[in-house]
Amino acid sequence: MEKIMTDILGYISATLTTIAFLPQIIKTVQTKSAKDVSMGMFVLFTIGVFLWIIYGILTKTYPVLIANAVIFCLALAQIILKIKYDRTVK
C-alpha cells in the first residue's frame, strides 16, 4: 500500500509540474512573442530535465521518467517558439 501511495503522489506531482508549462506555451503562441522568456533559463532547465529522464531510466522511477519526458518536449517547444518569434521581431 505504501508503494501505491508513493506512486500516486509522484504521478500527481508530475502532472502538476508538467501542466505548469502549458500557460507559457499557450501565451507565446497566442501573442507570437517570447521576448520575456529567458533563453538561458530554458536551456539550463531543459538540460536538467534531460538528466532527470536519465535518472528515471536508471532507477526505473516511472513518475519521474514520464513527467520529465513530457516536460522535456514542452520546454523544447518553448525554446523553438522563442527562436522562431525572436527572429520575426528583428
LINFENQUI-V978903 format. One record per helix or strand. SS is the DSSP state (2 for helix, 1 for strand). FROM is the first residue (numbers start at 1). TO is the last residue. Records with the same first field share a line. If there is no record, write none. Layout:
# LINFENQUI-V978903
SS: FROM-TO + FROM-TO
This chain:
# LINFENQUI-V978903
2: 2-19 + 22-31 + 39-59 + 62-89
